[in-house]
Amino acid sequence: MNQEDLVIIGSGPAGHTAALYAARANLDPLMFEGSVSGGQLMITTDVENYPGFPDGILGPELMEKFRKQSERFGTRMRAVDVTSVDFSSRPLRVSASGDDYLANAVIVSTGATAKWLGVAGELDLTGKGVSACATCDGFFFKDQELVVVGGGDTAMEEALFLTKFASKVTIVHRRDEFRASKIMAERALTHDKVDVIWNTVVTAIHGESTVTGVTLEDTLTGESHEFATNGVFVAIGHKPNTEIFENQLDRDENGYIVVEPGTTLTSVEGVFAAGDVADHVYRQAVTAAGTGCMAAIDAERWLATQE
């Protein structure tokens, strides 16, 4: 049985920043990267809003730099998925690839996954006009016409943000009224750059090197037609990657891990959460990195009290 001081689960900006700080504090962290490492930045093309890169950087390239910096200070990495945890007793138990690991402290940074439409063309054109983050990618669509899919507060926020750059934003919603709060819906409906197509779903996204249009289907009549657009922003929500922590950590109604305000402390002593796994508001690489730093410091201080 492997005994560790600190285990980090997840290898996005939060996980690697936590690893960097923990390694420099001589905690000798063990990181479980997952079979697919790097988080959501691995499917992001140009990143222009991360500090320190004035000319921008590709998402996978940025994550490679994160990884090299973690390794430089001695973080040990396993490219396997954690399949289960047991936080009910001490030491904490983490299971991965058929092996069990005991840990004095654990940092959870498994991130969140955008919910996608699952339609033809969506996967191939992700990063080429298809996005789930207006804050990340809106800048690239100056004076272009865009489609936002969704009807909740997230969709309204995405649409309104995109009006700063786009010449026109069309919200496509499957129902005849928004699920968004009244104030957010009103802001979108009264904006002169925003149009709405009701009772409609996107059934396909078209384009080769970039998005050129979508196929829209009327949910009442079943009729379909083509609609030209330069980009598609999918805003139907995010799902935190917290399934393995069910019945282990307190989670909110949407599955995000609950932390004490202003900290990364979870409902279990010695377990800390960082990044999008506990953040349903900002969901940015830079904020994830910030909470990764917080988690490492919180873990270091907590471990010091246990010695």
C-alpha positions in Angstrom: 0.0 0.0 0.0 1.5 3.3 -1.1 1.5 6.0 1.6 1.5 9.7 0.4 1.5 13.0 2.2 -0.5 14.7 -0.6 -2.4 13.3 -3.6 -3.7 15.6 -6.3 -6.5 14.4 -8.5 -6.7 16.2 -11.8 -4.2 17.9 -14.2 -5.7 21.1 -15.4 -4.5 24.6 -14.4 -5.8 24.1 -10.8 -4.1 20.7 -10.4 -0.7 21.8 -11.8 -0.6 25.0 -9.8 -1.4 23.1 -6.7 1.4 20.6 -7.6 3.8 23.4 -8.2 3.2 25.1 -4.8 3.1 21.8 -3.0 6.3 20.5 -4.5 8.1 23.7 -3.7 6.9 23.2 -0.1 8.6 19.8 -0.1 5.3 17.9 0.1 6.4 15.5 -2.7 2.9 15.5 -4.3 1.6 12.6 -6.3 -0.7 13.7 -9.2 -3.2 11.5 -10.9 -3.4 13.2 -14.3 -6.2 11.0 -15.7 -6.0 9.0 -18.9 -6.8 12.3 -20.7 -4.6 15.0 -19.1 -4.7 18.8 -19.2 -8.4 19.6 -18.7 -10.5 21.8 -21.0 -7.5 23.8 -22.3 -6.5 20.7 -24.3 -9.4 21.4 -26.6 -8.9 25.1 -26.7 -7.0 26.6 -29.6 -5.8 30.2 -29.0 -5.6 31.4 -25.4 -5.2 35.1 -25.3 -6.4 36.0 -21.8 -3.8 34.1 -19.7 -1.4 36.6 -18.1 2.2 36.4 -19.3 1.5 35.5 -23.0 1.0 38.8 -24.8 0.9 37.1 -28.2 -1.4 34.3 -27.0 -0.7 30.6 -26.8 -2.3 27.4 -27.8 -4.2 25.6 -25.1 -2.3 22.3 -25.3 1.0 24.3 -25.4 0.1 26.2 -22.2 -0.8 22.9 -20.4 2.5 21.4 -21.5 4.3 24.4 -19.9 2.2 23.8 -16.7 3.3 20.2 -16.7 7.0 20.8 -17.2 7.0 23.3 -14.4 5.3 20.8 -12.0 7.8 18.1 -13.0 10.7 20.5 -12.5 10.0 20.8 -8.8 9.5 17.0 -8.4 5.8 16.3 -8.8 5.3 12.6 -9.6 2.6 11.9 -12.1 0.4 8.9 -13.0 -1.5 9.0 -16.3 -4.4 6.9 -15.0 -7.9 7.7 -13.8 -8.9 7.6 -10.2 -11.8 5.2 -10.1 -12.9 5.6 -6.4 -12.1 7.3 -3.1 -12.8 6.5 0.5 -12.7 9.6 2.7 -14.6 8.1 5.6 -11.5 7.2 7.6 -7.8 8.1 7.9 -5.6 7.8 6.1 -7.6 8.8 3.1 -7.8 6.2 0.3 -7.6 6.8 -3.4 -8.0 3.9 -5.9 -6.6 4.1 -9.5 -5.7 1.5 -12.1 -6.3 -1.4 -9.6 -4.0 0.0 -7.0 -4.9 1.7 -3.7 -3.0 4.7 -2.3 -3.2 6.1 1.2 -2.9 9.9 1.6 -2.8 12.2 4.5 -4.3 15.0 2.4 -6.0 15.2 -1.0 -6.6 18.1 -3.4 -9.5 17.5 -5.8 -9.1 19.4 -9.1 -11.0 17.2 -11.5 -12.6 20.2 -13.3 -15.9 20.4 -15.2 -17.0 19.4 -18.6 -19.1 21.6 -20.9 -22.4 20.0 -22.0 -22.5 19.6 -25.7 -25.3 19.2 -28.2 -24.0 16.0 -29.7 -24.8 17.0 -33.3 -22.9 16.4 -36.5 -20.0 18.8 -37.0 -19.8 19.9 -33.4 -16.8 17.9 -32.4 -14.9 18.5 -35.7 -15.4 22.3 -35.4 -14.7 22.7 -31.7 -12.1 25.5 -31.6 -12.9 26.4 -35.2 -16.0 28.4 -34.5 -17.7 26.1 -32.0 -17.1 27.1 -28.3 -18.6 26.7 -24.9 -17.0 29.9 -23.5 -17.8 33.4 -24.7 -15.3 34.9 -22.2 -12.6 32.8 -23.7 -13.3 33.1 -27.4 -15.7 36.0 -28.0 -12.8 38.3 -28.9 -12.1 36.3 -32.1 -15.5 37.1 -33.6 -15.4 40.9 -34.1 -18.1 42.1 -36.4 -19.4 38.6 -37.1 -22.8 36.9 -36.8 -23.1 34.3 -34.0 -25.5 31.7 -32.7 -25.9 31.0 -29.0 -27.7 27.8 -28.0 -29.6 27.6 -24.7 -32.2 29.3 -22.6 -30.9 29.7 -19.1 -28.9 32.4 -17.4 -25.7 31.1 -18.9 -27.0 31.5 -22.4 -28.2 35.0 -21.7 -24.8 35.9 -20.2 -22.9 34.4 -23.1 -25.2 36.2 -25.6 -24.9 39.6 -23.9 -21.1 39.3 -23.6 -20.8 38.4 -27.3 -22.6 41.6 -28.3 -19.4 43.5 -27.3 -17.8 41.9 -30.4 -20.4 40.4 -32.8 -22.5 42.4 -35.2 -25.5 40.1 -34.4 -26.2 37.3 -31.9 -29.1 34.9 -32.4 -30.2 32.8 -29.5 -31.7 29.4 -30.5 -33.9 27.9 -27.8 -35.9 24.7 -27.9 -38.9 26.1 -26.0 -41.1 29.2 -26.3 -39.8 30.9 -23.2 -36.5 31.2 -21.5 -35.6 29.3 -18.3 -33.3 32.3 -17.4 -34.2 34.7 -14.6 -36.5 37.5 -15.6 -33.9 40.2 -15.4 -31.4 38.3 -17.6 -34.0 37.3 -20.1 -35.2 40.9 -20.3 -31.7 42.2 -20.9 -31.2 39.8 -23.8 -34.7 40.3 -25.3 -34.3 44.1 -25.4 -30.8 44.2 -26.7 -30.7 45.6 -30.2 -28.0 43.1 -31.3 -29.9 40.0 -30.1 -32.5 38.0 -31.9 -34.3 34.9 -30.7 -35.5 31.9 -32.6 -38.0 30.0 -30.5 -39.1 26.3 -30.5 -36.0 25.4 -32.4 -33.0 23.1 -32.1 -29.6 22.9 -33.8 -29.3 19.5 -35.5 -26.0 20.0 -37.4 -23.1 22.5 -37.6 -21.5 23.1 -41.0 -18.1 24.1 -42.2 -14.6 22.8 -43.0 -11.8 25.0 -41.5 -14.4 27.2 -39.7 -18.1 27.3 -39.0 -20.3 28.6 -41.9 -23.8 27.7 -40.7 -26.1 25.4 -38.8 -29.2 23.3 -39.6 -32.2 24.4 -37.5 -35.2 22.2 -36.9 -38.6 23.5 -35.7 -39.7 21.5 -32.6 -43.3 22.0 -33.4 -43.5 21.3 -37.2 -40.3 19.3 -37.6 -39.3 21.5 -40.6 -35.6 22.2 -41.1 -33.7 25.0 -42.8 -30.1 26.2 -43.1 -29.0 29.2 -41.1 -25.7 31.1 -41.9 -23.5 31.9 -39.0 -19.8 32.5 -38.2 -19.8 30.8 -34.9 -21.8 28.6 -32.5 -21.6 29.1 -28.7 -23.1 26.2 -26.8 -24.5 27.4 -23.5 -26.5 24.5 -22.1 -24.5 24.2 -18.9 -21.4 22.5 -17.4 -21.2 19.2 -15.5 -18.6 19.1 -12.7 -16.5 15.9 -12.8 -17.5 14.8 -9.3 -19.2 11.4 -9.7 -16.6 9.5 -7.7 -17.0 11.9 -4.8 -20.7 11.1 -4.3 -21.4 10.3 -0.7 -17.8 11.3 0.1 -17.9 15.1 -0.1 -20.7 17.6 0.2 -21.9 18.8 -3.2 -24.5 21.4 -4.3 -27.6 20.6 -6.3 -25.6 20.8 -9.5 -22.9 18.5 -8.3 -20.2 21.1 -7.6 -18.1 20.4 -4.5 -19.0 22.8 -1.6 -16.1 24.6 0.0 -15.9 27.0 2.9 -16.1 30.6 1.5 -12.7 32.1 0.9 -11.0 28.8 1.2 -10.6 25.4 -0.5 -11.7 23.4 2.5 -14.3 20.8 1.8 -16.7 18.9 4.2 -13.9 16.4 4.9 -10.9 17.5 7.0 -7.7 17.2 4.9 -9.5 17.2 1.5 -9.4 20.4 -0.5 -11.1 21.4 -3.8 -9.7 23.7 -6.5 -10.7 24.9 -9.9 -13.9 24.3 -11.9 -14.9 21.4 -9.8 -15.9 23.9 -7.1 -16.5 27.0 -9.3 -19.7 27.4 -11.3 -19.3 31.2 -11.7 -16.0 32.1 -13.3 -14.7 28.9 -14.9 -11.5 30.5 -16.2 -8.0 29.0 -16.4 -6.6 31.9 -14.4 -9.1 31.6 -11.6 -8.6 27.8 -11.5 -4.8 28.3 -11.2 -5.5 30.8 -8.3 -7.5 28.3 -6.3 -4.9 25.7 -7.1 -2.4 27.9 -5.3 -4.9 28.3 -2.4 -5.5 24.6 -2.1 -1.7 23.8 -1.9 -1.3 26.5 0.8 -4.4 25.2 2.7 -3.1 21.6 2.5 0.4 22.6 3.6 -0.9 24.5 6.6 -3.3 21.7 7.5 -0.6 19.0 7.3 1.7 21.1 9.5 -1.0 21.0 12.2 -1.2 17.2 12.1 2.5 16.5 12.6 
